[in-house]
C-alpha cells in the first residue's frame, strides 16, 4: 500500500477458549510465530483488508463471543 492512504476494511482476530459457544475467555497465542504470520497473510492475500487487530478482552459473564 506504500505511503498512500487506504480506506479498506479491518479484521479483528480473537483467540478464545469456550465450552458452550456462547461465552469465552481469551487465550495466549505465540505472537511472533502465529499472529505475525496470520496478519501478514490476511493483509497480503485478502483483497480489501489493510489492517488486522488482535482482540484480547475476555467476554463478560453476560457477554457473548461476538464483538460487543
Secondary structure, 3 states (H helix, E strand, C coil): CCCCCCCCEEEEECCEECCCCCCCEECCCCHHHHHHHHHHHHHHHCCCEEEEEECCCCCCCCCCCCCC
